């Protein structure tokens, strides 16, 4: 015996009805399809590079020698760094860090070129703004790797020409630098 009551719609019938309503409603289409796709594209665009590039630093060259200029060129060739300020006094770099123009300042001391010619290690000092911990760590490793590579390249050519062993001529000392906002 069949009753005259309407039967419940089947699962497939419900899916078909929802699909028909979705095709006819542009707002529902946007909420269910286009907005999620747009969100995925935005997130993908944010994380696409994967690595910070061209982080701004200042280089203070107190030596003004061919070796220090070569080190600056070597720093500029690093894709992770961007030398946006070169000066001859450390205060220039510190002001740029306080103004948040750069995240770090590399100080090349006077006598760097002469020490390099003698095969001695003349340390360069890198001041980093520790308020930006992640960027500071990234900069520190990029600068250290670049200075070490420069040291090996600069010391290798003359020593290898004489048949000697390769030694590093430069060291880097990372020093914390913290800026404070003074409200007067």
Secondary structure by P-SEA (a helix, b strand, c coil): ccccccccccaaaaaaaaaaaaaacaaaaaacccaaaaaaaaaaaaaccccccccbbbbbcccccaaaaaaaaaaaaccccccccccccaaaaaaaaaaccccbbbbbccaaaaaaaacbbbbbbbbbcccaaaaaaaaaaaaaaaaaaaaaaaaaaaaaaabbbbbbcbbbbbbbbbbbbbcc
